Amino acid sequence: MREIIEVPRNLPCFTIEGPYIAHSVPFPVGRFSLCVSDDKNIFFNLLKRKSYILIRYPGLEVAVLGALNRIDKSKDKDDDILILDLDLFSRVALKSIYVEKSTNIFFATWEKIVENKIPSREFNSEDFQQNLDNFLLKVVNFFDHVFGQEEEKQSDVFRQTLVTFNFGKFIDECASIANFYVDESCVQYKLCNILLEKDVAARFKKVADLYDFCLSYLNVWQKRDALIDQSHEENDSVEKGSGGLIKNLDQYPEEVRKVIKEELDRLKVGKHTSEAGVIYDYLTWLQSLPWRVVTDDNKDFTLVRKILDEDHYGLKKVKERLLEYIAIRLLNPNAKAPILCLVGPPGVGKTSLGKSIARALGRKFVRMSLGGVKDEAEIRGHRRTYVGSMPGIIIQGLRRVGSKNPVFMLDEIDKLGGDGFRGGPEEALLEVLDPEQNFSFVDHYINFPFDLSRVFFITTANTGDIHPALYDRMSIIELPGYSEEEKLAIVRKYIIPKQISECGLAEENLKTKEITPFKINFSDQILKDIIRGYTDEAGVRELERSIHSILSRVVLNIAEKKNIEFIDLENQESSNVLDIKNIKDYLGISRVKEYFKDINSLPPGVGIVLTVSDNGVGSIEFIEVVCRNSEEFKKKITGNLALVLEESVEAAISRIRSRSDILPSEKSKKKFVHIHFDSGAVEKDGPSAGIMVYVSLYSSFMDIPIKPSLAITGEITVRRDAVLPVGGIREKILAAERHGIREIVIPSVNKLDLEELPTWLKDNLEIITSENKENISFQEISKRKKDKITIYCIDKPEDALAIAFPDSFPFKE
């Protein structure tokens, strides 16, 4: 072995990929062209004359110094690879790199890295020798994994490192051997750290960790290879099944069995190739799909109705529609019925209805959200040619539940949308939801027809804004918002018991915490105050959050051991009852806008219109009109209005200025009109505010306030004496009742929508139409004092003026 002091300080320097600390270094011949012009003999002569060489690694200013023993050609077919046989004996730090002009060869100046060797006392200690024994055992196990029982190869590898024992050099050789047989990026990273490590003891620990990783890596591949071999051994014939990876081939369709056998043959031949993982994943998916797994339906229809009634309060019409659909499916499972679509505002129970249907039928339930899905591959899956490909959400859902006939809920189908570059998901869903096509749905990844005809598909949407082709294939069931009475029943029957349990206030939970059990009392008035003052929604989601906030404060008081004032109630099992009284102590100031409470004292030009939001929630909004003198007529419209609503405002202005019989000319001319809709940050659209704009304009022109507690909805016409129908009547009337409106004006054509109102609300209504008013004018009717909510069904816009201004409007029959 040559002494380090004899080595010149300037040596040829070459760069190879990845840190190698081995004797035999593969080196591309093409790389020599970077060092010499055309004559490769210069390189060989140079190395014969100067037998030292520096091997440098990309990104590291460190190299390995070695003496060149010989240069061999590669044993592979590629003749452009040389094998440099080096005697590597030191790691060095590179100081500078330059090119020698005469030979165009890279040279580097270097400096030896002084290693911190292990003290002999520590090296000979019992603990260190035990660690060394464990490490040697790992090395032997590694060779067993790589070479099996070929002991001759093992001795060849150890021969040169065990003859002259140099501990630092020994662990370097062990590191290079691991790198040679485990080609992973993680190993390359670990080797870089080993190469830079000066302390021999620390380097020994890092090499030991490297072997732990390599052994675990080889174990995984060995187990997978054993599983694949077992699958092939047990798959000599299709009739006997394949066992291991694929079990019982009889459960698959004929064409699927044929492809499984072909893929197993490919896996057996190329189980060590990169394609093996793709084939393995594909076979795993085929094996896990429920090709013939079907759950039995509950045939007791009485039990189905009972479960739906237990899980949901009200929704009578909705549950009747669902029961009709379920009855058909139970009577004729092969019937091609349309797909259900539950449309309604948030929090009304669309998703929970799907869970109840699954529980009632005894089927498994799976839910997938379509919100934000923009690529059709998310529905149909990706083809196996893509990296990281996998099936679409339909096949994934069926695999998850392991059943061919689950209740499959597709949430938020109205929020689908393509990105304009790939196929839209709407078109992909057509094959899923069309009863005439879904018996042979083809996922791109599985690439086989899968029968979806027995799946009970239910979709949900907040609005009816659904792709027309999908809308045509679905049976729409609208879920309206809940009334105040329904919310009271729901909060007592479902929400309060659920939140008491979730907050840990159940009796059994309090006993385990050594707390005296107590009950929580919510009076009807307190619950109504929460509904009216802290929620403004069609569903009960915000109401549930409010109850949770109250109970959370109770739990906080218990945790902080604050005094809780209990009351004694008669006929109670326990005398400890917490009576919720002051809501502000729990929920703070009311979140409902204060101007909603001023409906009984509005100035001239301000009117209340009934609206429905995009989510299907009924509400009330204010329209404000201001008129002032001007030399010529001008108008200004504000409030973030969309095109349809802005046109309705224009139509109302044109109609009132053209009606000289109801508005004096001096009142309608030379006026500047400013019309404003509240909540300017919210975009508004729709024609239903037209009649209210007409009434508010009249109120402002005449400087007469509109009748208190009156709300109007309806589409206006410019020349015809007609009021056109609008949508969302049920939601609008529920919103009016929620805000204390006592009189409502709707178009006569919408009177049929009143049949959809809950029974308790219909009993509280006084409906006046053109048929039952006879010879009594609206002016006389509106003067009556009634305890019920009065609904006027009008035929023309001037009827609304007669109701809004009973004492001043010159109504004419």
Steps between C-alpha positions, in 0.01 A plus 500: 500500500635841404557764761285812486805725510610375156181612330524826304281787615362547145319198358258416216143547625188331363136521604270198526132478583424419859746434782699183432754379751584180318795342316327467162357826371300498173597795282347602161755537222307800369587685817868491395427741217458766766855438608686446172438634153495202267794284595389265780851354510614813680267401782626145524868603478440762766347248737782255439754767580311644794314218665295714742150632433234706681134391484274799566126496578250759368411768751765398751842665531641168609669221303646154544869450427593176330781326318403371157578129468359427155230598252262227376223505247150439621371146492169636371419532134554875521864559403485866605540413869838459665563353842769684696655263756619732778681455827299749707669595823413857602229767483626850419364855484520677161664842512474602134430352156659614173557377143847424372519670160745256345282193564155651572482278808347623824742520789427574865703608799409307813552480872472191712208473743631393838272240655418496869582138577340299775714482817627149568336497846160578349558265207576208730212571738233241548219725371688590182588139426135404553393769252767378259373143528146617428623697201690203358185291540310760298765485227481120487118515486526752218720260302256218570222709345711594198695181425309234691728205582777591252775521764771531239371841391483613859865411561603682181342823619659487847839376387675833452352679803555227759861418413627833633254622759451875478175585675433826315570338165293196596181696567556699178513173307182380673324824401607465135375138491155606625486773237593255224208265570230746617459776244270746678517878535477467880818287496678763290410766756626285787825430316561873450480548876733205554752639254508839674532354850852541648434325830537122456267415792224722362557351154463151648155591641389644166608189310313284755185709435561458128495122535181515707334683212641265234390189690144635545498594130607150393251338741210683334607388154563146620150475649343639184698260282394210724137608475524523122672161477233349721230648281658346189556163661136484607374634166603216272140487372219754503253244629701444821524874574820689565522540878734754664461816297185391316265265682205302360488603137144370473371824654612702196333530158647291220682783326643621831635151578671491163677832555598405857675189370685702234613759755621228738709351221653842427569549869676166525733579212582859599450506875822700551421763238354843562173384343452236770369757747242625249378147428493417869285806580267423210444142614442621855223730377338221295510268799348754739199606289158354593426336163225278645460616862139612556336575836140394569240777520263541793159386371303635798356820356346597834846501654629717214233763570566480874874563457443802274256646755743436785792673330318804357226723630249642251589484129176309443485552125869420459476176696191394304693545175790298639270223622336477158838462339617241756176301458562469126859386554390239757223369275713495186876516572575499127287807428685782326380780720631857471778626727385700804620858542433673832498876446489736795689758705785399733411337829158356408614136517586392145804292592339356813203389290738291291642339815147426622407334170809279524414405858138435412588272207785327681750611235846645540540875458773689315521874444712690251511879467504636145579855608810616315518197266614640165658207317308212347787269601390547864174325402625250241850447641843535338639264243777269623753659266518805732728513802301475823180402319204371698125438452238775523291585804218261401720190498685624810172534688382150405832352608480684832160356597558161337151477355352516153170657610570771761320829544741730319460871573657755265500829687498849344433396143414862420861602572657294221691689236756423230817707465476535125815293426392147589166327463238624741383274785136559404538294185679224693214484752247436224612139469488464878150641556321395182299179574531402135882506510631442851469120482827507303697789650865491391766651722818588309725339759307173542418494127208260552126561501371514858127469572370805689130433439448364852660798670249733670628838379392816684630843405468826691505863395438837661333642188345369181792635298606155374641400165196450267605151391537389863179675604312302236613169653400582859179514697506830692375505860504845657571535871362831627624686804362429846245719669545624857270232641689229316832636626369490858408134461832414334711676762321320784490156340840486332735794556492545879545127584779471241689806625458399867666169416779655289580763765533233768193611699319166481410351838725195466797715398454740793495209745833370372648847563355497855266790417141502625278450191269787409255585225500798268173680439434695178161668505307550174545876528877469538519273196286744300729785602798299374325420171386859441794691640805285423410302187369600162499181297274247335666202669612434856878506465550841661244410765702191591816710526320738737389216728856364492636842602263515799590152618871569445475794738332273757788249465752783540332611825518142628869471406580830677287388798279807483174506690205388287156613619258210501123517544252255648224385269214277602455155349867480409711194569783727609471829685807635319375685192698765316255751356639685198370856534716788382608410147741795474715345774556201272474627142574870533311768310245388242651442156177577311504851355315753707316651206307176461318601820377833360242361263215680680635853456647555154530848344349586158676333208620197700343162431558136591550243225509121544802330343669160471880470500704279268505236773122492517468694827201734523563847641375859498677798349434873505454720195562871553385769257589869524347765271598864475434790264701522182475693174482175307423143595805298608538167673771324697492132597739356761534184705704261281214395272530245220343544158155347563438696820623823343255451213216443751587836662495669158159345426356623832626855431352501150162372618451745786603800286255394231201471737368854523170365639666396826790747520455874438721636224667752728606210720652287226685766297818687578607249761836344578442138614756298695411133560719303738499135612654421838804272547697648214779242537260221399412466132125487442300376205152383404170664398305453825577849638323681213166557674667618822710752304176626342337544843812666649515747210138596558570539872796729435326707233194553720703522826273241664640210708413147402266306727700352793595132509430447130723308256447460126637271228415476131624583150371822345389571143528835321171525307289198594292494815658178618733377774716211386579204729829456686672208669580408858159594643527252787846624602389862474190450717705311758752787503216752548358297788849472650540881502152579629342619171118503536392573141642357177420578137563236232387451137167319455671237284710395801205414724543131414841513669326565831399134510864410571503694826503303826158431650560707813594802284205460262267498801650834600439664160217713365515468122319764294478457124311672220241220514406537866517880534170537307389864514722591789799706398852426619486834677221382730654159548835643603335701778390185676687399811581131508718282719603292199752577229318639197611402150365706209505340156496791253438512126649839409759738646241758608351241738826517692467877527148461639630268772811702580314835528148415624416859599636698206521298180220585256431141407247448218332174406 
